[in-house]
Amino acid sequence: MMQKKYLLSLMICILLNSFFTIAFAQNNNAAQKLFDKAIEAFDNKTYPEGVRLLLASVQKDSNFVDGYLALFQAYLDNKQKKKAVEVFEKAVSKDSMGCLPYFVKYANAYASLGDFNKAAIILQTIAPKLPAYLLHSYTQLKNICAFANEHPLDTIVKVINVGDSINTSAAEYFPSVTVQDSMLIFMRKNGINREDFFSSTMSTNGFSKATPFSDHLNWIPKKGAPSLSTDLQHMYFAAENTDVNFGRYDIYIVAKNEAGWTLPTNLGPAINSAWWESAPSISPDGEALYFCSDMPGGYGGIDIYVAYKNKKGGWNKAINLGPTINTAGDEQTPFIHADNNTLYFSSTGWPGFGGADLFVSHKKIDGLWSKPINLGNPINTNDNELSIAIASDGSNGYIASDRIDSRGNLDIYKINLPEYARANTTYYFNGFIKDAITSKGISGTIKLTDFQETNKLMFIDVDSTGKFVLALPYFDSLGIQVNSPSHEFTSLILSKPLLKKMNGSHYEFVLKPIQKEFSKNFNNVLFEKNTANLLNSSLVELNALYTYLQNTPAAHILIEGHTDNTGSPAANSLLSSKRAEAIAQFLLMKGIQKNSITTKGWGDTKPIGDNATEQGRALNRRTSFTITLF
């Protein structure tokens, strides 16, 4: 296929040039014969021989412009841009007017070499002489050069080929990394009609030699774009499977088992259409699936969509991300970071450096996406950057690109992001919800939020094994709410030091079965000093309580306030009553029925600690609750 591309480019080159080269009809016969043999070599897929013959033809006749132009095109097709520029400039020295149809390509070669300023100068020089049919490509490249010169090379950002453990002369693309940063999976092209899953383990010593998936997943010839769930137990990918497809390409899921992976399951019509769906990216909590599709009704050729899980565990109908993300061009290869708030993707529609560029968008407080920002030079080039995966640290990642130093086609490169494009550093822990009596795993829900409750960061439905993996973005403050049917609830406040400490660890949430009546002190419900104003950190535990009450309509709650003995008994009684009432007002505001709530302020009359010490007084300043089931 690649050699056919060379031949096609060369033939177009020759046909276009024929209009301008009537004067060269009497070319040196020996040079012409070598030229004809070169075309035959390209036709026979022997590129090196074709180049050798073209070089010999211009040595026979140094004025043989067709030979120089054919070499120019051959070097371009083989990504030898420096050689292409050199040979074209020789052709120009022989016949500048005959070379005019190729000046935009000539300028583009400089753009591919990163010299956008030189490319712009060439365009400016030829503008008055340019044939009308080249105006579109001229304008496109002119705009690219203007953008590139306004966004100069970022010398701090590095793009490094990951090397021979991963890359070969074939195409490697669609990198994907786990939140644990322990494994890189990607695709490798194998001939014309085959794409295979490969994986490599990651360590401080680099990558292990990539190996193909050993189970049945690689039996499907045409597939790609793997995306692993946070717990590594599910993988989403796109494939052409004529037995169960809705369209040309559909999105599938497989689950981990003892033998490897289950047979693929089509995600169904909520996501897949009669058209083309690909490049799935599952959110870290498993509640949202981002993908691209060319289904009708979008904003361009290919758009990015998202589907959300419903309460039954299926998928709601996918929705287009809209004009904030999608353009009249192609938006593809979405990657949602482990922080669940940063989206990366490729686009040909947003302003960039040429070809497909990579962009980032951050989720705002209102849940909408920010205007995409180009990842800049050197991550983006005049060539194609088509897929991206960012590590859990939010600063480093991997891209697929066909730049000049690739092993032969698309290669995978390691990058470090400019500061504006970084995601939140994200840790993780292996969690377990268990019954306090039986110590067995139980099902439940995990909700991760910030203290302000302005952003639900993660929501996980945990099955009856009780096991889950939770990604933890490195925010100033996080709260975890844990609820389980027929069990008490619990919550956990995570400070930055605790986040780091929990990274990669195992943490258990032990929940007691619900009794007809049970009492607890609030652990994380706090107030401003000497007031009934709730601190933001209180919302984590209060929302866990709200979820419990919402799911248990037969429950009645008595909320009680207590103080230490500092101040007068009357003032303490009033403060404790107000604090109990503040909690009740929160629950009422959330929708809990008024007749399900009772409050009582006890002042300093029920101490549980020694008021003679600060430690004892701190214990006495508390709120508590008693839940009774009717």
N, C-alpha and C positions, 0 to 999 in steps of 0.2 A: 504493500500500500504506500509506503514512504517513497519508494522509487517511482511509482506511478505519479506521485505528487511532483517529484523532480521533473519528470518528463513533461507533465502538463504545464508546469510553470515555464519550462524552457520553450515549449511550443508556442505558448502565448507570447512570450518574450520575442520570439522570432517573427511571429505573424504581425505583431504590433510594429516591430521595427521595419518590416518590409516596405511600408509606406514611405519611410524616410530614407531608404537605402537603395533606391534605383541606381544611383551612381556607382554602387558597389557590385553591379551585375557581373563585372569582369574580375571578380576576386581571383586571387592566386588559386589555381586549380588544386594544387597540393594542399593548401590550407582548407579549401572547401571540402576535399575528400576526407581530411582528418575530422572536420566538423561533422560531416554526415555520419562517420563511424562513431563519433561521440554520442550522437543522438541514438544510434542503434545500441550503444552500450547502456545508455539510460533505459532504453526500452527493455533491455535484457537484465535490468536490475543490478548492473555493475557500476555503481556510482564512482568508485575510485578510478576505474578505467575511463569512464566518461570525462572526468576532470583532467586526467592525464592527456587524453586526446585533444581536449580543448586548449590546454596549455601548449601542446605541440602545434596546434593550428595557428595560434597567435605568434609563435616563434617563427613559423614559416613565413607569415605575413604580418608584420607589426602594425599594419593599417587595417587589419581584418576586424572591423567593429562588431560584426555579428558574433565572432568568437569571444570577444571581451564581454559583451552583454550576456551571452549564454553562461559564461563563467560567473559573472555577477549574480545571476539568478541561482545558479547551482550553489554558490557559497552562501547565499541568503537562506536557501532551503536547508542547508546543513548547519545553520547557525554560526557560520564562520564570517561574522560581520566585518571584522577588520580586513580580511582578505577581500571581501565583497567591495568595501569602500575603495581599497587600493586599485582593484582591477577596473572599477567603474571610472575612477578618475583618469585612468589611462585611456579608456574609451572616449571620454569627454575631450581629451587632448587631441584626439583624432577627428571627431565630428560631434561638436556640442549640440547642434540642432538634431542630429539623428538620435542623440541620447535623451532628448527632452521628455519623451513619454516615461522615462524611468527616474526622473529627478525626485519625485515624491518618495519612491522606494529608497532612493539614495539618502534622502533626508531622514527617512524612517530608520535606516540602518544606523545612522548616528544616534538617533533617539534610543535605539536598542542598546547601543554602547554606553548610554547614560549621558551623552553630550547633547542635551536638549537645546542648549544655546546655539551650537553649530547647526543643528537641524533647523532651527528657526531662521537663521541667517540664510541658509540655502533656499528655504521657502520664500523668503522675502526677495531674494535675487531672481527667482524664476517666475514670480507671480505675474508679471506683465506678459510673459510669453506662453503661459500654460494653456494647453488645449482644454476646451470646455468639458470634455468627459472626465477630466481629472480634478475638477473643481471641488467635488464632494470629498474625495480623499485628501485633497490639499487642505480644505477647511477643517476637517477632522484632526489632521496632524497639527495644524496651526494652533487649534484650541488645546490640544494635548501639550504642546510645547509651552504655551502660555501658562497652563496650570503647573507644569513641572518647574518652570522658572520662578513661579510664586511659592513653590514648596520645595526648597532645595534639599539636597542630600543630608540626612541625619547621620552624622558620623558616629554617634553613640550606639545606634542600632546596628546589629550584626546579623548577617544571613549566612549560615554555614551549611554546606552540604553534609548530611549526616554520614555519608561514606558508604563503603562497599558492604557493610553488614546489612544494609537496607536497600541501597540503590544498585541497579544493574543497567544494561543497555536497553532493557524494556522500560515501559512506563510504570512508575510507582506514584500512587495518588490516594486521596481520601484518607489522610492520617487521622487516627482517633486515639486519645489517651484516656486512661482511667483516672478517677479522682485520687486513687492511691499512688499515681505516677509510677506504677510498677510494670506497665505493659503498653506497647505501641502496636496497634493493629492498622493494617492498610491494605490497599488493593495493588495487584501487579497484573499488567496486561500480558497475556500469553497467546501470542498470535492474533489473528484478526477477530476471532469470535469467542475468545475466552478471557475472563477476568477471575482471578483467584484471591481468596483471603489469605493474608500472611500475618504473622505475629512475631514480635521480638520482645524479650524481657529487658527492662531498663535497670541500670545500677549506676553506682558512682564511676564504674569503669567503662561506661558506655552501653552500647546495644549488643545483645547476642546476635548471632547469625540468624536472620529471619527465616522462618520455616512456614510452609503452607499448613493451613488447618488440615488435620488428619482425618476428620470425620466426613460425613456425607454432604456437608454444606458446600464443599467445592465441586460436588457433582453437577450443580447447576452451572451451565457455561457462562451465561451473562448475568452478572450480579454486581453489587458494589455498595459503597457508602455505609460501612458498618458503624453502629452506635451502640455502645454498651451501657446498660443500666448501672447505677452507682454500686449496687451490691454484686455486680458482675454475673448475675443469674439470668439476665435476658439480653438479647441482642436484636436490634432492629436493622434491617437492610432493604435495599431495593433489588428487584430481580425481574427478569423476563421468564415467566413460567407459564407456558401456553395452557397448561391444564387448569389453572385456577385464577388466571389473571382477569381483571376487569378491563385493563387497557394494555398499552405496549409495555409499560413497566409499572409494577405495583410495589407497595411496601409490605414487608413481612416481619414477623416476630418469631424467634426461637427461644426456648428455655434450656437452661443447663440441666443435664442429668448425668448419671454415672458413666454413660457411654460417650458423652460429649455434649451434643445438642439434639433437641427434639426436631422432628420434621417441621418445616416452615409452615406458619399459619398466616393466611392473608388477613390484613387488618380490616378488610371489608369496605363497603361503599361510603362510609362516613369520611374516609380518607382517600381511598382509591377511586378513580374515575375511569371512563372509557379512553382517557388520554394518557399522559405520561407523568408518573410521580416518582421522585427519587430523593436522595440525600437526606434521609431522616436524621434528626438529632433529638434524643429523648432528654427531657429536663431531669435534673438531679433527683427530684422527688417523684419522678415517673408520672406526673400529672399532666404534662403537656408534651406534645410531639410536634416539632417544627420540621417542615419538609418543603420541597419545591415542586411545582407542577406547571404544565402548559395548558391546563384546562381552560375552556372559554370563560370570559367574564373577568379576566385579570387586567392588569395595567400595561402589560407588555408581552413579550414572547414567553418568558418563564418568570413566575412570581413565587414568593415565599408565603407559605400558609402555616397555620397552627391549629391543632385539634386538642381539646381538653377532655380529660376523662370524666365520665358521668358517675353517678352514685352506684350504678350497677357494675362498674369496672370496665364498661365498654367506652367507646369514643363518641363524643358529640361531633356533629358535622363540622368539618374543617372550615376555618374562616381565613380570608385573605388578610395579610398584615397591613394592607392599605398603602396609600401613596407616601406615607412617611418612610417606608422601607422600599417599596416597589416602584419601578419606573417603566418607561416605554421600552427599555432594554431588557436584559436578562439578569434576574437576581437568583442566585443558586447557592448551594452548599452551606446552608445555615449551620452554625455551631453555637449552641447555648452552653455557656460556661457553668461550671459547678456552683458558682455563686447564685445562679438562677436569675441574674439581673443584667447580664452582659451578652449581647448577641453579635456574632461575627458572621460575615457572609461575603460572597463574591458578587460583583456587579459590572456590567458593561454600560449601565445607564447613568450612574453618577459620575461627575467629573473625576478624571484620573490621568494616569500616565500612559494609557493605551492598553489594548487588549482587555482582559478581565482583571480588575483590581479587587483587593480585599478591603473591607470596611468594618467599622464597629458602631454599635448603637447601644446605649445604656437605658435601662428601664427607669422611668421617672416615678416619683411618689404616687402620681395618679394612675400608674399602671401602663401608661402609654410609652412608646419608644421615642428616644431622642433622634434628632436628625443625624443620619449616618456620617461618620468622619472617615476619610481615607487614611489607611495605615501608613501612608507615606513611603518615600524613597529612603532606603533601598529595599524594603519589603515588597513594595510594588514596583514593577518595571514596565517597559514598553511591551514586554511579552505577557503571557497569561499566568496569573496567579489564581488557581481555581478552587483550592480547598484549604481549610485551616482547622487546627485544633490547639487550644490553649491549655497549658498545664494548670494544676490546682493552685500554684503560686500566683497566677494571674499575670505574670510578667514574661514568661517564656512559652514558646509554643512551636508548632510545626506547620509548614505549608507545603503544598505541592506546586511546583513551578517548572516551566520549560526554559529557564534562562541559559545563558551562554555556557556556564560551567557544569551543566547536567551531564550525566553519564551517557546520554543519547536521546532522551525524551523527557517526559515529566520525571522529576526527582523530588524526594522529600528533603526539606531543609529545616534546620533549627533556627529560630529567631528569638530575639528579645524585643519586647514591645516598647515603643515610646510611652512616656508616662501617661499621656492623655488617653491612650488606647488600652490601658490595663484593666483587667477585671479585679475584683476583690480577692485577696489571698483567701483560699478556702481549705479548711482542715476537714477531718472526718472522724467519726468513731463508729465502732460496731456496737449496736445497741441490742438489748434484750428486754422485753416486757414479760414478767413472770408473775404467777399467782403466789401470794405470800404464804399460802397454806400448802399447796402441792409442789411449789417450785417449778411447775411446768409452764411452758410458754403459752401466752394467751394473745388473742388478736386485740387490735386497738388502733388508735390514730396518734400520730405525732405531728405537732404543729410547731414550726420554728418561726419566730417573729422578732422584730425589733421591739424595744420597750414602748415606743410610741404607738405600736400597733398600726403604723401607717403602711406597712408592707408585710404581707404574708410571704415569707421567704421560701418556705418549704411546707408541704403537707404530704404525709405518707400514710397510706393504709397498710397496716401491718397484719399479715395473715396469722393463722393459729400457731405457727411455729414461734412467734414472738420475736423473730430475728429481723433486724433491719440495719442498713448503713445510712447514716445521716451526714450530709455535707454541711460544714459549718463556715459560712463566710466570716472573714476577720473584721467584724464590725466592733464598734465601741461597746455594744451591749446586745446580748441576745437572750431570748427566753425560749424554753422548751415546754410545751404543754402536752401532757400524756393522759389520754382517756381510753377506757376499755369498758365494754358492756358488762354490767353486773359487778363492777369493781369501783373502788374509790379512784379519784383522780390524783395526779401529782404534777408538780412543775419544778423547773430548775432554772436558775439564773446563771448565765455564763458571762464571766468577765474575760477580758483579753488574756490574762495569765492562765485562767482555767481553760480557755480555748486551746492554747498551745499545749497545755498539759494533757488534754484529752485526745490530741491528734493521734490517730492510729490505735487508740486504746479500746478496751471493752468496758461498757457501762450498762448496769442493770437497773431497771425501774421495777420495783417490787410493789405490787398493788394488792391491797386487802380486798377480799370479796365483800360486797355490800351487806351489812347487817340491817335489821329493821330500824335501828337507831345507832348512829355513831357520831362522835365529836372529834374535832381537830382544831389545833391552833393554826392560823395562817402563818406560813413561814416567810413569805416574801411580800406581804401586804404592809406597806410602810406609808407614813404620813410626814408632812412637813412639821417641824418642831412646834408643839403647843397649838396645832391646828387640826382640822379634819380634812385638809387638802391631801388627796392621794398623790403619792409620787408615781411617775411614769412606770417605774419598775414593778409596781403593784399589778399592772394590767395583765402580766403573764399568768399569774396565779388566779386572778379574778376571771380571766377568760376561760381557764381550765374549769373553774367552778361553774361558769355559765354554760359551757358545753355539757357538763354533767347534768345540770338542772334541766336544760333543754331536752335532753334525751331521757329524763326520768320525771315525767309529768306528775307522778304520784308522790313526789318528794316535797316536804315542807322544811324550810330552813330557818333556824333561829340564829341570828347574828348577834354576837355579844362583844362589847368593848370593855377594856380594862386599862387602868393607869397605875403608876406607882403612887407613893404617898406624898410626893412633892406637890405643894400647893394645898389649897383648902379642899375639904371633902366635897363641897358644893361645886367648885370649879372642875374637880376631877370627874364628878358624876356627869356634869354637862358635856365635858370633852369626850368621855367614853361613849355617851349616847350619840353624840354627833358623828363620831367615827363609825359606829355601827350603822348609823343611818346613811352615811356616805357610801358604804358598801352596798347597802340595800338600793340606793338610788342608781348605782351603776347597773345592778341587775335589772331593775325596772326599766331603765333606759334601753337595755339590750332586749327586752321583751318578756322577761319572767313576770308572771302574774302577781299582782300585789297581795292577793290572799294566800300566796305560797311563802310569804316572807314576814318574819317577825324580828324586831330588834329590841335590844336591852342594853343599857349602860350600867355597869356595876362600879364605876369609879375605882377606888383603891381597896374595895371591900373583899376581894378574892385574890390575894397575892399567891403566886406560886414560887416566889423567890424572896430572899432576905432584903428588905428595903434599906437595910443599913449599909449595903454595898452597892456599887454601881452595876456590877454584874447582876445582882438580884433585882435591882430596879429595872434593868433592861428586860429581864424576863417578865416582869409584871406589866410592862407597857406592851400590850398585845391586843389582838382581836382574834376571836375564835368563832366557830360555828358548830351547830348540832343539826344533823339532817335526820328526819323521821320519815319513814315510808308508810303510807296509808293504803 
